[in-house]
Every structure is written in structure tokens, then in C-alpha cells.
Amino acid sequence: MKRTHQIQSFVLLVLTAAIWGFAFVAQEVGAQYLGTFTFNGIRFVLGALSLLPVIALFEKEKLSGSGWKKLFIASLLTGTVLFLASTMQQYGVELGTPAGKAGFITGLYTVNVPIASFLLFRRRTGLHVWFGALLAVAGLLLLNLDERFSLSFGAGEICVLIGSVLWAGHILVIDKFVSEVSPLKFSMGQFLVCGAESIVCALLWENGTMADVRAALVPLLYGGIMSVGVAYTCQALGQKHTDPTVSAIVLSTESVFSVIGGVLILHAHMESQGYLGCALILGGIILAQWKENTAAEAAEAPVCEENLT
């Protein structure tokens, strides 16, 4: 493998993590103008549409009747879980969870995935995952201590935490279908389902106006086109020449970029113990991902593998 390819892949993965991290800033700003369902509905539809040129470039093959049926079922189920996860996350941000804190709490899904796999499917989970989970929980507690060192775990943080569990479920559902369908078409399908379900709920329970949409246009465009279309493409290209373990660790820095974005753009403030909590959560995420991916590679060495986010 050429060194230049490795460097290019690393840069693309860092760019992906940065785009996803800064998307939490877009979500926080967008929540000031639009309700959760309206914001998510528009941005996921935009994200789905932004994948059209990528699909035209990388997935030109036509699907058979059974192929479309599999794609529809996979998109419907996965898109519904995505709808639930993104709703809880965005509603938590709407309730006041800062972008940086939301990014790190959401990042717990990388620890939740192997734990959920063990609890639901009895897939073997090593001690490293449990140590990673303990580090992440300790970090979560520190992240939510106020200046008086008392817990300030409000409704917003609880919603984002529930969202992180649902994100883990989303990954497990993707794992069920990804080998059976075209990855990019699958992504577009689940984004369309999530967007459609969000828009239906927005029409039922929210009353956003075109003026509100115009006010939130920049966060909507960023959250849709950048964090879905551009970031997904960068991830796919970046993982082409990168070890999956390295890819997972680089992408986990999304939570770091969410804090950076909150500080630089929103001038957010965090107590010193909060930064220590972030470090512990990131350490737990890296520990769980590093060992989990290494074990998976060893177990599947003779088999080709593919990853989808």
C-alpha cells in the first residue's frame, strides 16, 4: 500500500470526524429556530438527495425485483431506528444540552454496541470493553458535574444518552442488512425514511414556518449535505486504504471536534472536570474500539470485510 494513499485516507477520515463533530454545533443553532422533527426532516431529506451523484458514480448497477424488496425492507427498518435515535439526540440538544457535551454522550454508542451485542445476542465481549464502559461512565459523571461538583444531569442529557443507546441499536440493525444490499442506496433509503417520518411528525405536532426554515438554512445545509452526503463519501473513500481499527479510532474523534466547535463557534464554556470527563469518555471509546476491531480482524482474517456507518 502506498504511503500517499495512507496519508490521503487518514486526512479524509479526520475530515469526516471533523464534519460530524461540528454538526453538533449546527444542530444546536438549528434548534433555536426549528423543532426537532422539522429540523431532522429537512436535513435528512437533503442528505439523501446529496447522495444521488455519489450513487450515480459508484453504484451504477441495476437492482432486480428481489433486490429492491430487500432494499425497501432494510431501509424501512433501519431508517425507523435512525429516526428514533436522531429524534432523541436533537430533542436533547433542543432542551439545552451543549454541542460538546452532546457529542461526547453520543460517542458512548461505540461502547454500547459490543455490550448490546453481548446482552442481546450473547456475542463474546472482552474485558477491555467493560473497562472501556467503566471509563466512559466515569467520564460521563465528570462531564455532568457543575462548578459546585454536584450532578446536573438534566432532561436534555438524558435524551441524548437514550439516543446513544438507540445509535448502538442502529449500528446493529445496519450490521444485519449491510451485506445484503447496495451500501450507498441503502444509506439513501434509510435517510429518506428517517426524513419522511420526521416530516410527518412535524406536520402533526410542530408549526414551523418558512421564515424559521430560512433562519436555520445554514445549519440545515450543513447538517444535511455536509454531515450526510460529504462526510459519508469521505468516510467510504478514507476507509478504502486504511486499517479498520485505525478508521474506528480516527472517527471516534468526532466527539473531540464537537467540543472544539462548541468553544470556537458558540463560545461554550466547560468546567475543568468536564474536560477530564471528555478525556475519560474518549479513552473508553478508543479502548473498546481498538480491542473490539482487533479481535474482529483476527477472527475474520480469511474473510473480506466491509464497514458502513
Contacts in CASP RR format, 6 or more apart in sequence:
PFRMAT RR
TARGET T0000
AUTHOR 0000-0000-0000
METHOD contacts of the structure
MODEL  1
MKRTHQIQSFVLLVLTAAIWGFAFVAQEVGAQYLGTFTFNGIRFVLGALS
LLPVIALFEKEKLSGSGWKKLFIASLLTGTVLFLASTMQQYGVELGTPAG
KAGFITGLYTVNVPIASFLLFRRRTGLHVWFGALLAVAGLLLLNLDERFS
LSFGAGEICVLIGSVLWAGHILVIDKFVSEVSPLKFSMGQFLVCGAESIV
CALLWENGTMADVRAALVPLLYGGIMSVGVAYTCQALGQKHTDPTVSAIV
LSTESVFSVIGGVLILHAHMESQGYLGCALILGGIILAQWKENTAAEAAE
APVCEENLT
1 241 0 8 1.000
5 241 0 8 1.000
6 241 0 8 1.000
6 242 0 8 1.000
8 238 0 8 1.000
8 241 0 8 1.000
9 237 0 8 1.000
9 238 0 8 1.000
9 239 0 8 1.000
9 240 0 8 1.000
9 241 0 8 1.000
9 242 0 8 1.000
10 238 0 8 1.000
10 242 0 8 1.000
10 246 0 8 1.000
10 250 0 8 1.000
12 234 0 8 1.000
12 235 0 8 1.000
12 237 0 8 1.000
12 238 0 8 1.000
13 234 0 8 1.000
13 235 0 8 1.000
13 238 0 8 1.000
13 239 0 8 1.000
13 242 0 8 1.000
13 246 0 8 1.000
13 247 0 8 1.000
13 250 0 8 1.000
13 251 0 8 1.000
14 250 0 8 1.000
14 253 0 8 1.000
15 231 0 8 1.000
15 234 0 8 1.000
16 231 0 8 1.000
16 234 0 8 1.000
16 235 0 8 1.000
16 238 0 8 1.000
16 251 0 8 1.000
17 250 0 8 1.000
17 251 0 8 1.000
17 252 0 8 1.000
17 253 0 8 1.000
17 254 0 8 1.000
17 256 0 8 1.000
17 257 0 8 1.000
18 254 0 8 1.000
18 257 0 8 1.000
19 226 0 8 1.000
19 227 0 8 1.000
19 230 0 8 1.000
19 231 0 8 1.000
19 234 0 8 1.000
20 227 0 8 1.000
20 231 0 8 1.000
20 251 0 8 1.000
20 254 0 8 1.000
20 257 0 8 1.000
21 103 0 8 1.000
21 254 0 8 1.000
21 255 0 8 1.000
21 257 0 8 1.000
21 258 0 8 1.000
21 261 0 8 1.000
22 222 0 8 1.000
22 257 0 8 1.000
22 258 0 8 1.000
22 261 0 8 1.000
22 265 0 8 1.000
23 222 0 8 1.000
23 223 0 8 1.000
23 226 0 8 1.000
23 227 0 8 1.000
23 231 0 8 1.000
24 93 0 8 1.000
24 99 0 8 1.000
24 100 0 8 1.000
24 102 0 8 1.000
24 103 0 8 1.000
24 106 0 8 1.000
24 258 0 8 1.000
24 261 0 8 1.000
24 262 0 8 1.000
25 99 0 8 1.000
25 258 0 8 1.000
25 261 0 8 1.000
25 262 0 8 1.000
25 265 0 8 1.000
25 266 0 8 1.000
26 218 0 8 1.000
26 219 0 8 1.000
26 220 0 8 1.000
26 222 0 8 1.000
26 223 0 8 1.000
26 227 0 8 1.000
27 39 0 8 1.000
27 89 0 8 1.000
27 90 0 8 1.000
27 93 0 8 1.000
27 99 0 8 1.000
27 102 0 8 1.000
27 219 0 8 1.000
27 223 0 8 1.000
28 93 0 8 1.000
28 96 0 8 1.000
28 98 0 8 1.000
28 99 0 8 1.000
28 102 0 8 1.000
28 262 0 8 1.000
28 266 0 8 1.000
29 216 0 8 1.000
29 218 0 8 1.000
29 219 0 8 1.000
29 266 0 8 1.000
30 39 0 8 1.000
30 216 0 8 1.000
30 219 0 8 1.000
30 220 0 8 1.000
31 39 0 8 1.000
31 90 0 8 1.000
31 93 0 8 1.000
31 94 0 8 1.000
31 96 0 8 1.000
32 216 0 8 1.000
33 212 0 8 1.000
33 213 0 8 1.000
33 215 0 8 1.000
33 216 0 8 1.000
34 42 0 8 1.000
34 206 0 8 1.000
34 208 0 8 1.000
34 212 0 8 1.000
34 213 0 8 1.000
34 216 0 8 1.000
34 220 0 8 1.000
35 94 0 8 1.000
35 202 0 8 1.000
35 206 0 8 1.000
35 208 0 8 1.000
36 87 0 8 1.000
36 90 0 8 1.000
36 91 0 8 1.000
36 94 0 8 1.000
36 198 0 8 1.000
36 206 0 8 1.000
37 87 0 8 1.000
37 198 0 8 1.000
37 199 0 8 1.000
37 201 0 8 1.000
37 202 0 8 1.000
37 205 0 8 1.000
37 206 0 8 1.000
38 198 0 8 1.000
38 199 0 8 1.000
38 202 0 8 1.000
38 206 0 8 1.000
38 208 0 8 1.000
38 212 0 8 1.000
38 213 0 8 1.000
39 90 0 8 1.000
39 216 0 8 1.000
39 219 0 8 1.000
39 220 0 8 1.000
40 83 0 8 1.000
40 86 0 8 1.000
40 87 0 8 1.000
40 90 0 8 1.000
40 194 0 8 1.000
40 195 0 8 1.000
40 198 0 8 1.000
41 194 0 8 1.000
41 195 0 8 1.000
41 196 0 8 1.000
41 198 0 8 1.000
41 199 0 8 1.000
41 202 0 8 1.000
42 195 0 8 1.000
42 199 0 8 1.000
42 213 0 8 1.000
42 220 0 8 1.000
43 220 0 8 1.000
43 223 0 8 1.000
43 224 0 8 1.000
43 227 0 8 1.000
43 228 0 8 1.000
44 82 0 8 1.000
44 86 0 8 1.000
44 191 0 8 1.000
44 192 0 8 1.000
44 194 0 8 1.000
44 195 0 8 1.000
44 198 0 8 1.000
44 224 0 8 1.000
44 228 0 8 1.000
45 191 0 8 1.000
45 192 0 8 1.000
45 195 0 8 1.000
45 196 0 8 1.000
45 199 0 8 1.000
46 220 0 8 1.000
46 221 0 8 1.000
46 223 0 8 1.000
46 224 0 8 1.000
46 225 0 8 1.000
46 228 0 8 1.000
47 191 0 8 1.000
47 223 0 8 1.000
47 224 0 8 1.000
47 225 0 8 1.000
47 228 0 8 1.000
47 229 0 8 1.000
48 188 0 8 1.000
48 189 0 8 1.000
48 191 0 8 1.000
48 192 0 8 1.000
48 195 0 8 1.000
48 228 0 8 1.000
50 224 0 8 1.000
50 225 0 8 1.000
50 228 0 8 1.000
50 229 0 8 1.000
50 230 0 8 1.000
51 184 0 8 1.000
51 187 0 8 1.000
51 188 0 8 1.000
51 191 0 8 1.000
51 228 0 8 1.000
51 229 0 8 1.000
51 232 0 8 1.000
52 188 0 8 1.000
54 184 0 8 1.000
54 229 0 8 1.000
54 232 0 8 1.000
54 233 0 8 1.000
55 184 0 8 1.000
55 185 0 8 1.000
55 188 0 8 1.000
58 184 0 8 1.000
58 236 0 8 1.000
59 182 0 8 1.000
59 183 0 8 1.000
59 184 0 8 1.000
59 185 0 8 1.000
61 182 0 8 1.000
63 71 0 8 1.000
63 182 0 8 1.000
63 185 0 8 1.000
67 181 0 8 1.000
70 177 0 8 1.000
70 180 0 8 1.000
70 181 0 8 1.000
71 181 0 8 1.000
71 182 0 8 1.000
71 185 0 8 1.000
71 186 0 8 1.000
71 189 0 8 1.000
73 177 0 8 1.000
74 177 0 8 1.000
74 180 0 8 1.000
74 181 0 8 1.000
74 186 0 8 1.000
74 190 0 8 1.000
75 186 0 8 1.000
75 189 0 8 1.000
75 190 0 8 1.000
75 192 0 8 1.000
75 193 0 8 1.000
76 193 0 8 1.000
77 173 0 8 1.000
77 177 0 8 1.000
78 170 0 8 1.000
78 173 0 8 1.000
78 174 0 8 1.000
78 177 0 8 1.000
78 186 0 8 1.000
78 190 0 8 1.000
78 193 0 8 1.000
79 189 0 8 1.000
79 190 0 8 1.000
79 191 0 8 1.000
79 193 0 8 1.000
79 194 0 8 1.000
79 197 0 8 1.000
80 193 0 8 1.000
80 194 0 8 1.000
80 197 0 8 1.000
81 166 0 8 1.000
81 169 0 8 1.000
81 170 0 8 1.000
81 173 0 8 1.000
82 170 0 8 1.000
82 190 0 8 1.000
82 191 0 8 1.000
82 193 0 8 1.000
82 194 0 8 1.000
83 193 0 8 1.000
83 194 0 8 1.000
83 195 0 8 1.000
83 197 0 8 1.000
83 198 0 8 1.000
84 163 0 8 1.000
84 166 0 8 1.000
85 163 0 8 1.000
85 166 0 8 1.000
85 167 0 8 1.000
85 169 0 8 1.000
85 170 0 8 1.000
86 194 0 8 1.000
86 198 0 8 1.000
87 198 0 8 1.000
87 201 0 8 1.000
88 159 0 8 1.000
88 160 0 8 1.000
88 162 0 8 1.000
88 163 0 8 1.000
88 166 0 8 1.000
89 102 0 8 1.000
89 106 0 8 1.000
89 159 0 8 1.000
89 160 0 8 1.000
89 163 0 8 1.000
89 164 0 8 1.000
89 167 0 8 1.000
91 156 0 8 1.000
91 159 0 8 1.000
92 102 0 8 1.000
92 155 0 8 1.000
92 156 0 8 1.000
92 157 0 8 1.000
92 159 0 8 1.000
92 160 0 8 1.000
93 99 0 8 1.000
93 102 0 8 1.000
93 156 0 8 1.000
93 160 0 8 1.000
95 154 0 8 1.000
95 155 0 8 1.000
95 156 0 8 1.000
95 159 0 8 1.000
96 156 0 8 1.000
97 105 0 8 1.000
97 156 0 8 1.000
97 157 0 8 1.000
97 159 0 8 1.000
97 160 0 8 1.000
98 262 0 8 1.000
98 266 0 8 1.000
98 268 0 8 1.000
98 270 0 8 1.000
99 258 0 8 1.000
99 259 0 8 1.000
99 261 0 8 1.000
99 262 0 8 1.000
99 266 0 8 1.000
99 268 0 8 1.000
100 255 0 8 1.000
100 258 0 8 1.000
100 259 0 8 1.000
100 261 0 8 1.000
100 262 0 8 1.000
100 268 0 8 1.000
100 270 0 8 1.000
101 143 0 8 1.000
101 144 0 8 1.000
101 157 0 8 1.000
101 160 0 8 1.000
101 270 0 8 1.000
102 160 0 8 1.000
102 258 0 8 1.000
103 160 0 8 1.000
103 254 0 8 1.000
103 255 0 8 1.000
103 258 0 8 1.000
103 259 0 8 1.000
104 140 0 8 1.000
104 143 0 8 1.000
104 255 0 8 1.000
104 258 0 8 1.000
104 259 0 8 1.000
104 277 0 8 1.000
104 278 0 8 1.000
104 281 0 8 1.000
104 282 0 8 1.000
105 140 0 8 1.000
105 143 0 8 1.000
105 157 0 8 1.000
105 160 0 8 1.000
105 161 0 8 1.000
105 164 0 8 1.000
106 160 0 8 1.000
106 163 0 8 1.000
106 164 0 8 1.000
106 167 0 8 1.000
106 255 0 8 1.000
107 164 0 8 1.000
107 167 0 8 1.000
107 252 0 8 1.000
107 254 0 8 1.000
107 255 0 8 1.000
107 281 0 8 1.000
107 285 0 8 1.000
108 136 0 8 1.000
108 140 0 8 1.000
108 161 0 8 1.000
108 164 0 8 1.000
108 281 0 8 1.000
108 285 0 8 1.000
109 163 0 8 1.000
109 164 0 8 1.000
109 165 0 8 1.000
109 167 0 8 1.000
109 168 0 8 1.000
109 171 0 8 1.000
110 248 0 8 1.000
110 252 0 8 1.000
110 285 0 8 1.000
110 288 0 8 1.000
110 289 0 8 1.000
111 129 0 8 1.000
111 132 0 8 1.000
111 133 0 8 1.000
111 136 0 8 1.000
111 284 0 8 1.000
111 285 0 8 1.000
111 288 0 8 1.000
112 164 0 8 1.000
112 165 0 8 1.000
112 167 0 8 1.000
112 168 0 8 1.000
112 169 0 8 1.000
113 168 0 8 1.000
113 169 0 8 1.000
113 171 0 8 1.000
113 172 0 8 1.000
113 292 0 8 1.000
114 123 0 8 1.000
114 125 0 8 1.000
114 126 0 8 1.000
114 129 0 8 1.000
114 288 0 8 1.000
114 292 0 8 1.000
115 125 0 8 1.000
115 129 0 8 1.000
115 130 0 8 1.000
115 133 0 8 1.000
115 168 0 8 1.000
116 165 0 8 1.000
116 168 0 8 1.000
116 169 0 8 1.000
116 172 0 8 1.000
117 123 0 8 1.000
117 125 0 8 1.000
117 172 0 8 1.000
118 124 0 8 1.000
118 125 0 8 1.000
118 129 0 8 1.000
120 172 0 8 1.000
126 291 0 8 1.000
126 295 0 8 1.000
128 287 0 8 1.000
128 288 0 8 1.000
128 290 0 8 1.000
128 291 0 8 1.000
128 292 0 8 1.000
129 287 0 8 1.000
129 288 0 8 1.000
129 291 0 8 1.000
129 292 0 8 1.000
131 284 0 8 1.000
131 287 0 8 1.000
132 283 0 8 1.000
132 284 0 8 1.000
132 285 0 8 1.000
132 287 0 8 1.000
132 288 0 8 1.000
133 284 0 8 1.000
133 288 0 8 1.000
135 280 0 8 1.000
135 281 0 8 1.000
135 283 0 8 1.000
135 284 0 8 1.000
135 287 0 8 1.000
136 280 0 8 1.000
136 281 0 8 1.000
136 283 0 8 1.000
136 284 0 8 1.000
136 285 0 8 1.000
136 288 0 8 1.000
138 277 0 8 1.000
138 280 0 8 1.000
139 276 0 8 1.000
139 277 0 8 1.000
139 278 0 8 1.000
139 279 0 8 1.000
139 280 0 8 1.000
139 281 0 8 1.000
140 161 0 8 1.000
140 277 0 8 1.000
140 281 0 8 1.000
141 151 0 8 1.000
141 277 0 8 1.000
142 273 0 8 1.000
142 274 0 8 1.000
142 276 0 8 1.000
142 277 0 8 1.000
142 280 0 8 1.000
143 273 0 8 1.000
143 274 0 8 1.000
143 277 0 8 1.000
143 278 0 8 1.000
143 281 0 8 1.000
144 151 0 8 1.000
144 152 0 8 1.000
144 153 0 8 1.000
144 157 0 8 1.000
145 151 0 8 1.000
145 152 0 8 1.000
145 271 0 8 1.000
145 273 0 8 1.000
145 274 0 8 1.000
146 152 0 8 1.000
146 271 0 8 1.000
147 271 0 8 1.000
149 273 0 8 1.000
171 309 0 8 1.000
174 308 0 8 1.000
174 309 0 8 1.000
177 186 0 8 1.000
178 186 0 8 1.000
178 306 0 8 1.000
178 308 0 8 1.000
179 306 0 8 1.000
183 236 0 8 1.000
183 306 0 8 1.000
183 308 0 8 1.000
184 236 0 8 1.000
186 308 0 8 1.000
187 232 0 8 1.000
187 308 0 8 1.000
191 228 0 8 1.000
202 208 0 8 1.000
213 220 0 8 1.000
232 309 0 8 1.000
235 251 0 8 1.000
235 309 0 8 1.000
238 247 0 8 1.000
239 247 0 8 1.000
239 307 0 8 1.000
242 250 0 8 1.000
244 293 0 8 1.000
244 296 0 8 1.000
244 297 0 8 1.000
244 305 0 8 1.000
244 307 0 8 1.000
245 289 0 8 1.000
245 290 0 8 1.000
245 293 0 8 1.000
245 294 0 8 1.000
245 297 0 8 1.000
247 307 0 8 1.000
248 289 0 8 1.000
248 290 0 8 1.000
248 293 0 8 1.000
249 286 0 8 1.000
249 289 0 8 1.000
249 290 0 8 1.000
251 309 0 8 1.000
252 282 0 8 1.000
252 285 0 8 1.000
252 286 0 8 1.000
252 289 0 8 1.000
253 282 0 8 1.000
255 278 0 8 1.000
255 281 0 8 1.000
255 282 0 8 1.000
255 285 0 8 1.000
256 278 0 8 1.000
256 282 0 8 1.000
259 268 0 8 1.000
259 270 0 8 1.000
259 275 0 8 1.000
259 278 0 8 1.000
261 268 0 8 1.000
262 268 0 8 1.000
263 270 0 8 1.000
270 278 0 8 1.000
296 305 0 8 1.000
297 305 0 8 1.000
END
